[in-house]
């Protein structure tokens, strides 16, 4: 199933934020696997580059929040990271491992945290023949434009968290998806995005009442730290 099809599940698609950040160590293979096993339609991960060019899964610019050590991957070789840094006992994962773990069992959102990783990320997705079930997402418009320059058929999504939003900007760079912070995902904004034929994924939603609000506003997907719970909320809403 293609990534856009996975955003067409009703009443909404479930995206496992950083795999399943609320349940497992974020951006690890175990979090990704948990998200898949929970029934998430799409798994979201963040990528950064090590000093020797390896693409790893990491949200922050360094490991301080996760490990207490203010070490930046850009200043470390991957071998050092693998041998010396763990996230709650889990090894630091690579983009390659994320692709191998998902392997079409769900969709995959790859968030580009550093625009200069774009070419290598696209190359790896192509090497894994994962183009159909992957979308590249980012706060950086230039990263998404670069994805389209490499291959216009690849799917992209623009993330934003401040008003007035970036729906028009997303359309202008030929993105297929917008990903607003849920407070910006108003009924009016979602309707406008849909008129421009954009899918809408609101984030981060960790309680049923907010999920229900997004459902009534017709958000196509919700990203949650608890994909296991979000799948239950969806079933609950299906039942009225």
C-alpha positions, -999 to +999 in steps of 0.1 A: +000+000+000+013+034-009+020+061+016-009+083+004-032+053+006-021+048+042-032+084+049-067+075+036-077+052+064-109+062+081-118+077+105-081+087+105-047+072+100-024+066+130+012+077+129+036+063+155+056+094+166+093+085+168+081+049+166+062+049+198+079+075+220+055+072+249+060+034+253+095+026+240+128+045+237+122+069+209+136+064+174+148+029+183+142-003+164+121-015+194+099+016+192+095+011+154+085-025+159+061-017+187+044+009+165+040-016+137+027-043+161+002-018+175-014-014+141+000+021+132-005+029+096+028+049+094+059+051+116+077+085+119+114+088+126+140+116+126+174+114+109+207+131+115+242+125+101+273+112+120+308+126+113+315+098+089+283+102+071+260+075+086+224+084+089+211+077+124+178+081+141+179+111+165+155+140+171+177+164+190+210+179+178+228+159+205+223+131+229+220+152+261+182+148+267+183+111+261+216+101+278+228+131+298+258+134+275+259+165+253+276+147+224+266+157+189+265+130+162+281+154+138+313+152+159+313+115+163+319+085+141+291+059+139+313+031+154+319+052+185+282+059+189+273+023+185+299+012+211+294+039+236+259+053+235+226+037+243+191+051+246+175+035+277+195+004+270+187+004+233+213+009+206+212+040+184+194+030+153+202+038+117+179+048+088+188+015+071+176-004+101+144+016+102+137+008+065+145-029+071+122-030+101+093-013+085+098-030+051+064-021+038+045-035+068+035+002+075+044+035+058+074+055+070+078+092+075+114+102+074+119+136+090+149+154+077+164+174+105+194+186+085+189+195+049+224+182+039+213+147+047+186+148+019+205+133-009+218+104+011+184+097+026+168+096-008+196+073-021+191+048+007+153+048+002+159+040-035+184+013-027+158-004-005+131+000-032+110+018-005+098+048-026+062+037-026+057+035+012+080+064+023+074+101+025+100+127+034+089+153+059+106+184+072+104+219+086+129+228+059+113+237+026+146+235+008+150+198+019+117+189+004+124+208-028+156+188-031+137+156-027+115+166-056+145+176-077+159+142-073+127+124-080+094+142-085+074+111-078+086+109-042+061+121-016+069+150+007+053+168+037+059+202+052+058+204+090+050+236+109+041+247+144+036+285+142+007+306+128-004+313+102+008+279+090+023+268+057-004+253+036+002+275+006+039+271+009+035+233+009+014+235-022+040+258-039+068+232-034+045+204-047+043+186-013+014+162-009+011+165+029+010+192+056+018+184+092+006+211+116+010+212+153-025+201+164-035+236+177-030+249+142-051+221+126-084+241+128-114+230+108-109+259+085-073+252+079-079+215+073-107+223+049-084+247+030-057+221+028-081+195+014-093+220-012-057+221-024-056+183-024-032+181+005-034+154+032-033+167+068-015+150+097-019+167+131+006+162+159+013+153+187-020+138+201-019+118+232-054+118+245-088+107+233-106+140+235-080+157+212-081+128+188-119+131+187-116+168+180-092+161+151-116+135+138-144+160+137-122+185+120-114+157+094-077+155+099-064+127+077-040+114+103-029+119+139+006+114+151+008+100+186+035+089+211+010+061+219+000+045+186-014+015+206-039+039+223-045+058+191-056+027+173-081+020+201-094+056+199-100+050+162-120+019+169-140+037+195-148+065+171-158+040+144-183+026+169-198+060+175 
